Amino acid sequence: MNSYSLEVMKDIIIFSLDEPRYALPLSLVERVVRIVEITPLPKAPDIVMGVINMHGQILPVINVRRRFNLPEREIRLEDQLIMLVHPEGWWRLLLIR
């Protein structure tokens, strides 16, 4: 059983990590993708797990569990990344696990 879930409502995407539920405006979500190899970044802030190459674009991966002070766990093949795009042009990937 996964310790997360993902659900899309009319204008928001809702995800849960263990028990808490969180929401993001759907307008910021580019796509949801399966986990891929994350390259660590030396001296990056604690919540930045590293970067991935998504179709030639290098994107930072934010650890949502660390951001919200939730217990850590190992990355699994069923984990997902939410790719966010901001109207000002920046991209981020949130690790949902």
KOLLUM-868205 format. One record per residue (C-alpha): residue number from 1; chain; z, x, y. Coordinates in steps of 0.001 Angstrom, whole numbers, plus 500000, padded with zeros to 6 digits. Example, Ala and Ser with C-alpha at 12.3 -4.5 7.8 and 13.67 -1.06 7.14 Angstrom:
BEGIN
1 | A | 507800 | 512300 | 495500
2 | A | 507140 | 513670 | 498940
end
This chain:
BEGIN
1 | A | 500000 | 500000 | 500000
2 | A | 499124 | 501306 | 503472
3 | A | 501823 | 501707 | 506075
4 | A | 499423 | 500546 | 508763
5 | A | 497127 | 497617 | 509356
6 | A | 494289 | 496936 | 511731
7 | A | 493129 | 493569 | 513003
8 | A | 490658 | 492544 | 515707
9 | A | 491414 | 489511 | 517828
10 | A | 489250 | 488058 | 520626
11 | A | 489745 | 490736 | 523295
12 | A | 492188 | 493182 | 521714
13 | A | 492529 | 495303 | 518618
14 | A | 495971 | 495171 | 517008
15 | A | 497334 | 497858 | 514732
16 | A | 500698 | 498375 | 513151
17 | A | 502417 | 501549 | 512079
18 | A | 505041 | 500651 | 509504
19 | A | 506651 | 497659 | 511249
20 | A | 505865 | 497872 | 515013
21 | A | 502598 | 496303 | 516199
22 | A | 500524 | 497726 | 519052
23 | A | 497436 | 496470 | 520879
24 | A | 494545 | 498017 | 522773
25 | A | 491917 | 496294 | 524909
26 | A | 488804 | 495910 | 522788
27 | A | 486744 | 497045 | 525797
28 | A | 488175 | 500575 | 525295
29 | A | 487378 | 500748 | 521568
30 | A | 484083 | 502387 | 520702
31 | A | 484593 | 502258 | 516911
32 | A | 487048 | 502738 | 514065
33 | A | 486230 | 505523 | 511612
34 | A | 487731 | 507001 | 508451
35 | A | 489742 | 510166 | 508790
36 | A | 487868 | 513486 | 508818
37 | A | 489033 | 517096 | 508951
38 | A | 490994 | 517809 | 512142
39 | A | 490799 | 521317 | 513628
40 | A | 494174 | 522331 | 515116
41 | A | 494316 | 523467 | 518748
42 | A | 496686 | 526327 | 519553
43 | A | 499049 | 525589 | 522459
44 | A | 498012 | 521920 | 522640
45 | A | 500655 | 519326 | 523572
46 | A | 502723 | 518133 | 520610
47 | A | 500977 | 514743 | 520379
48 | A | 497517 | 516363 | 520122
49 | A | 496831 | 517018 | 516443
50 | A | 493615 | 518870 | 517197
51 | A | 489938 | 518037 | 517619
52 | A | 487073 | 516719 | 515538
53 | A | 483315 | 516957 | 515904
54 | A | 481897 | 513441 | 516176
55 | A | 478089 | 513589 | 516258
56 | A | 478129 | 516857 | 518220
57 | A | 480860 | 515760 | 520622
58 | A | 484254 | 517525 | 520396
59 | A | 487020 | 514915 | 520694
60 | A | 490815 | 515299 | 520833
61 | A | 492883 | 513481 | 518206
62 | A | 496180 | 511969 | 519377
63 | A | 498962 | 511431 | 516830
64 | A | 500203 | 507904 | 517613
65 | A | 503267 | 508359 | 515389
66 | A | 504415 | 511338 | 517456
67 | A | 503614 | 509526 | 520701
68 | A | 505908 | 506636 | 519747
69 | A | 508540 | 508794 | 517995
70 | A | 507870 | 507255 | 514566
71 | A | 508552 | 509097 | 511296
72 | A | 505796 | 511541 | 510325
73 | A | 503857 | 511347 | 507079
74 | A | 501005 | 513244 | 505475
75 | A | 497415 | 512312 | 506315
76 | A | 495731 | 510236 | 503570
77 | A | 492088 | 509516 | 502831
78 | A | 492552 | 505842 | 503793
79 | A | 493812 | 506734 | 507312
80 | A | 491623 | 505773 | 510245
81 | A | 490792 | 506958 | 513739
82 | A | 490280 | 504573 | 516653
83 | A | 487680 | 506049 | 518994
84 | A | 488449 | 505090 | 522583
85 | A | 486118 | 505379 | 525543
86 | A | 487302 | 504981 | 529111
87 | A | 485071 | 503618 | 531913
88 | A | 485474 | 506994 | 533685
89 | A | 483857 | 508667 | 530696
90 | A | 486643 | 510324 | 528677
91 | A | 486917 | 509888 | 524933
92 | A | 490015 | 509989 | 522692
93 | A | 490698 | 509393 | 519036
94 | A | 493967 | 507825 | 517941
95 | A | 495140 | 508628 | 514454
96 | A | 496268 | 505441 | 512711
97 | A | 498249 | 506314 | 509607
end
